[in-house]
C-alpha cells in the first residue's frame, strides 16, 4: 500500500527548460544553445548539485572554459536564472490533495543549494514531511545512496513509496525500482501525466 509520495523538483514542481530560461538573457537561439553547453552541461554544474563547489567558484571556472565574450552572460545566468523559473501550481495542487488524503509528501532532488534556497519558502515545501536535496547530502541521483538516505532518515519502507520524476535517462528509476520504490518517468512539467501516474497506482484525489 502506497503511503508516501516522493517528488523531484526540477520540471516537476519547478518549471523551466534551460533553453527557455536562457532566452531571457539573449534572443539569439544559437547563443542560448551554446550557453547551455557552457553552463548546464559542465562538470561545474554537476559539482553544484553535489554541493562540492560554491556558485561563485563555479562561475569563475565556467568563465575560464568558455569564450571570453560569454563571461558576462554566464555570470548573469547564474545570478539571475532562478527568478525566471516558475512553480508548477497544478502539480502543487495535486500534492495538496494528496496531503489531504493522508499521504506523506517527500522531496528527493538533484539541486544546487543556491537554487533550493531561492525557492524554499514556497507553499509546496510546507506540505513536505521530509526533504532531501543533493547539494546538502553530497550525493546525487541515480546513486542508490541518496535513495537510501531518504528511506533511512525518514524510516520509510520502499514498497510504500511512489517516486515522481522526469528523469530522461531512466537511471534514477532503475535505482529506485531496484530498491523497491514504485514509479515511472513523468513528462516534464506535465501535471496531467502526474495524475495519470497516480491513477495507474490506484490513487484517486
C-alpha positions as CSV (number, residue, x, y, z in Angstrom):
1,X,0.0,0.0,0.0
2,X,1.4,3.4,-1.0
3,X,1.7,5.8,1.8
4,X,4.5,8.2,0.7
5,X,4.7,10.3,-2.5
6,X,8.3,11.4,-3.4
7,X,8.6,14.4,-5.7
8,X,11.5,15.5,-7.8
9,X,11.7,19.3,-8.1
10,X,13.1,20.4,-11.4
11,X,10.5,20.1,-14.2
12,X,8.0,18.6,-11.7
13,X,7.5,21.2,-9.0
14,X,9.6,23.9,-10.5
15,X,9.1,24.6,-14.2
16,X,11.7,25.7,-16.7
17,X,13.7,24.3,-19.6
18,X,17.2,25.5,-19.8
19,X,16.8,27.0,-23.4
20,X,13.6,28.8,-22.4
21,X,15.3,30.2,-19.4
22,X,18.4,31.3,-21.3
23,X,16.2,33.1,-23.9
24,X,15.6,35.7,-21.2
25,X,19.3,36.6,-21.4
26,X,19.7,36.6,-25.1
27,X,17.2,36.5,-28.0
28,X,19.8,34.6,-30.1
29,X,18.9,30.9,-30.1
30,X,22.4,29.9,-31.2
31,X,23.9,31.7,-28.3
32,X,21.3,30.2,-25.9
33,X,22.3,26.7,-27.1
34,X,26.0,27.5,-26.6
35,X,25.3,28.9,-23.1
36,X,23.5,25.7,-22.3
37,X,26.7,23.8,-23.0
38,X,28.9,26.3,-21.1
39,X,26.7,26.2,-18.0
40,X,24.3,23.2,-17.6
41,X,26.5,20.6,-19.4
42,X,29.6,21.3,-17.4
43,X,31.4,19.4,-14.7
44,X,30.9,22.5,-12.5
45,X,27.1,22.1,-12.8
46,X,27.4,18.6,-11.5
47,X,29.6,19.8,-8.7
48,X,27.0,22.3,-7.7
49,X,24.4,19.5,-7.5
50,X,26.9,17.6,-5.3
51,X,27.4,20.6,-3.1
52,X,31.1,20.4,-3.7
53,X,31.6,23.9,-5.1
54,X,30.2,27.3,-4.4
55,X,28.2,29.2,-7.0
56,X,31.0,31.9,-7.2
57,X,33.7,29.3,-7.8
58,X,31.5,27.6,-10.5
59,X,31.1,30.9,-12.3
60,X,34.8,31.6,-12.4
61,X,35.5,28.1,-13.7
62,X,32.8,28.2,-16.3
63,X,34.0,31.6,-17.5
64,X,37.6,30.3,-17.8
65,X,36.4,27.4,-20.1
66,X,34.1,29.4,-22.3
67,X,35.0,32.1,-24.9
68,X,35.5,35.5,-23.2
69,X,32.5,37.0,-24.9
70,X,30.3,34.7,-22.8
71,X,31.7,35.7,-19.4
72,X,29.1,38.3,-18.6
73,X,26.2,36.2,-19.8
74,X,27.4,33.2,-17.7
75,X,27.5,35.4,-14.6
76,X,24.1,36.9,-15.4
77,X,22.5,33.5,-15.9
78,X,24.0,32.1,-12.7
79,X,23.0,35.1,-10.6
80,X,19.5,35.7,-12.1
81,X,18.3,32.4,-13.6
82,X,16.1,31.4,-10.6
83,X,13.8,34.4,-11.0
84,X,12.8,33.2,-14.4
85,X,11.8,29.7,-13.1
86,X,8.2,29.3,-12.0
87,X,6.5,26.9,-9.8
88,X,4.0,24.4,-11.3
89,X,0.9,25.4,-9.4
90,X,-1.1,22.5,-10.9
91,X,1.3,19.9,-9.6
92,X,1.4,21.6,-6.2
93,X,-2.4,21.5,-6.1
94,X,-2.1,17.7,-6.7
95,X,0.4,17.5,-3.8
96,X,-2.1,19.4,-1.5
97,X,-4.9,17.0,-2.4
98,X,-2.6,14.0,-1.7
99,X,-1.7,15.5,1.7
100,X,-5.4,16.0,2.5
101,X,-6.0,12.3,1.6
102,X,-3.4,11.3,4.2
103,X,-0.4,10.7,2.0
104,X,3.0,11.8,3.2
105,X,4.9,14.1,0.9
106,X,8.7,13.9,0.4
107,X,11.3,15.6,-1.9
108,X,14.3,13.8,-3.5
109,X,16.0,16.2,-5.9
110,X,19.3,16.9,-7.5
111,X,19.7,20.6,-7.0
112,X,22.3,23.2,-6.1
113,X,22.0,24.8,-2.7
114,X,21.5,28.3,-4.0
115,X,18.6,27.2,-6.2
116,X,16.8,25.4,-3.4
117,X,17.4,28.3,-1.1
118,X,15.7,30.7,-3.6
119,X,12.5,28.5,-3.6
120,X,12.5,27.1,-0.1
121,X,9.7,29.4,1.1
122,X,7.1,28.3,-1.5
123,X,3.9,26.7,-0.2
124,X,4.8,23.3,-1.6
125,X,7.6,22.8,1.0
126,X,5.1,23.4,3.8
127,X,3.4,20.2,2.7
128,X,6.6,18.1,3.0
129,X,7.3,15.5,5.7
130,X,10.9,15.3,4.6
131,X,13.3,16.9,2.0
132,X,16.5,15.5,0.6
133,X,18.5,17.9,-1.6
134,X,21.6,16.5,-3.3
135,X,23.8,19.5,-2.5
136,X,23.4,19.0,1.2
137,X,24.0,15.3,1.1
138,X,26.9,15.4,-1.3
139,X,25.1,12.7,-3.3
140,X,23.2,12.8,-6.5
141,X,20.6,10.6,-8.2
142,X,20.9,7.9,-9.6
143,X,23.3,6.9,-6.8
144,X,21.4,4.5,-4.6
145,X,23.0,6.0,-1.5
146,X,20.8,9.1,-1.9
147,X,17.7,7.0,-2.1
148,X,18.7,5.0,0.9
149,X,19.4,8.3,2.7
150,X,15.8,9.3,2.2
151,X,14.4,5.9,3.2
152,X,16.6,5.7,6.3
153,X,16.3,9.3,7.5
154,X,12.5,9.2,7.5
155,X,12.1,5.5,8.3
156,X,10.3,4.7,5.0
157,X,9.5,1.3,3.5
158,X,10.5,1.3,-0.1
159,X,7.4,-0.6,-1.2
160,X,5.2,2.1,0.3
161,X,6.8,4.9,-1.8
162,X,5.8,6.3,-5.2
163,X,8.5,8.3,-6.9
164,X,7.6,11.1,-9.4
165,X,10.5,12.3,-11.5
166,X,11.0,13.5,-15.1
167,X,14.4,11.7,-15.3
168,X,15.1,11.4,-19.0
169,X,17.9,8.9,-18.6
170,X,15.8,6.3,-16.8
171,X,18.8,5.6,-14.5
172,X,17.1,7.1,-11.4
173,X,14.1,4.8,-11.9
174,X,16.4,1.8,-12.4
175,X,17.9,2.6,-9.0
176,X,14.6,3.4,-7.3
177,X,12.8,0.3,-8.7
178,X,15.7,-1.9,-7.8
179,X,15.3,-0.8,-4.2
180,X,11.6,-1.5,-4.3
181,X,10.4,2.1,-4.8
182,X,7.5,2.3,-7.2
183,X,7.0,4.8,-10.1
184,X,8.0,5.7,-13.6
185,X,9.2,8.7,-15.5
186,X,6.6,11.5,-16.0
187,X,6.6,14.1,-18.8
188,X,8.4,17.3,-17.9
189,X,6.2,19.9,-16.3
190,X,3.1,17.8,-17.1
191,X,0.6,17.7,-14.2
192,X,-1.8,15.6,-16.2
193,X,0.8,12.9,-16.5
194,X,1.3,13.1,-12.7
195,X,-2.4,12.4,-12.4
196,X,-2.2,9.6,-14.8
197,X,0.7,8.0,-12.9
198,X,-1.3,8.3,-9.6
199,X,-4.3,6.5,-11.3
200,X,-2.0,3.8,-12.5
201,X,-1.3,3.0,-8.8
202,X,-5.0,3.3,-7.8
203,X,-4.5,6.7,-6.1
204,X,-7.6,8.9,-6.6
205,X,-7.6,12.5,-5.5
